[in-house]
């Protein structure tokens, strides 16, 4: 089959390639995603490219969204790009669209930035590697709050019917015990919600990110936080922000962003109809690393009543060891792919390819919005 790729601009969301795009169309952009694209603070024009559409034998067969981000390197912010929702219809998967669609997306950087691809599927990772991405991996930890999805994946229905109440009772005791420990450990502090219009709180979160000593990171500045507290690609809503404050002094010592999503199918392990909370971004004022660990546990527990589990991924070995001691189970890995463009000032610097030099978070790329 003959294939080609065309760019789609933000002003072409309702009509594209001479065809009206309605909710039933393959290329339909949901109201949530449309809002997030249009409110992206890093847009240079309301007519920026938002999608690459692949055609096979003249028929739309795949797409990959593309939008600008910012990347921080040695004290300076640079333009970057990320992609979202690489999708090639099954009948067209023998074409080269799965390879060239994500490759086209990086052209939006102007060939002088960095492209980031986060939370890629096992099918997409090899394609991105061929396109020059280097992958960083983080162990992924799960705190289980409800047992139904796990038990049903490993036991016959009648056995699950008997086991779920027993397992849930044990998990309830675990949650109560963990809450008691967190209350004792965090007695000097209080947790507060953060809204996009809370100027001081958002500024403080951005300052904490800036204080991180890594040479490279996705630039999560004030505009990024406001965007992610307001917009989402999902009907389940945007990220929820939290601050940890000293009760006596009122000083902010840590922050976190988390999201809640419904998954009809959560993984290849057969988990179905799952509500999953995910901690996307976090940080602390230097010297408060111990408080940060317990704070993140507190954030995870906030979802204990409404979600089946909370996931958390980090390349911080001490943090990983901490949550394992609390009984959180390591399940696979999260990933972030980075492609350094040839005209980027650090292209020839081997340090940019080393994970230890990067501040890595699950919320990079499109993942906190998805």
SULCOR-V98752 format. One line per field, one symbol per residue. phi: phi as a letter, one per 30 degrees, with the letter a starting at -180 (. if undefined). psi: psi as a letter, one per 40 degrees, with the letter a starting at -180 (. if undefined). A space follows every 50 residues. Layout:
phi = ???
psi = ???
This chain:
phi = .dbabcdbcddcdcbahibdcceddecdcdeddeddddcedcdcadcedb accccbhicebaabdbadbbbcbhibcbdbbbbaiebbdedcdddcddcd ddddeddddiibbbcbbchdddddeddddddjdcccbbeccbcccbcedd dddbbeeddeeddeddddddddddddddddddeddcddbbcbdbcddded dddddddddddddddbaddccedddddddccadcddjddccbccbdddci ddcababbbbbcbdbdaddjdbhccbcbdcbaabdejcdddeeddddddd decdccbdabcabacdddddddddddjdcdbibcbbcbbcddcdecedcd ddccedccdcbdddicdddd
psi = ihiihiihidefddhhfehhhideidehhiddddddddeheeieieeihe ihhhhhfehheiihihiiaihhhfeihiiaiiihfhhhideeeeaedddd dddddedeeefeahhhhifiidddddddddeeihhhihihihhhdieddd ddeeiidddddddddddddddddddddddddddddfdeiihiihidegdd ddddddddddeheidiihggadddddddediieieeiiihiiihihddde iheiiihiihihhdhdieeehighhhihhdiiiihhefdddddddddddd ddeddeidihihhiehdddddddddeehhhgaiiihhhhhidehdedehd deehdeeihhideibeddd.
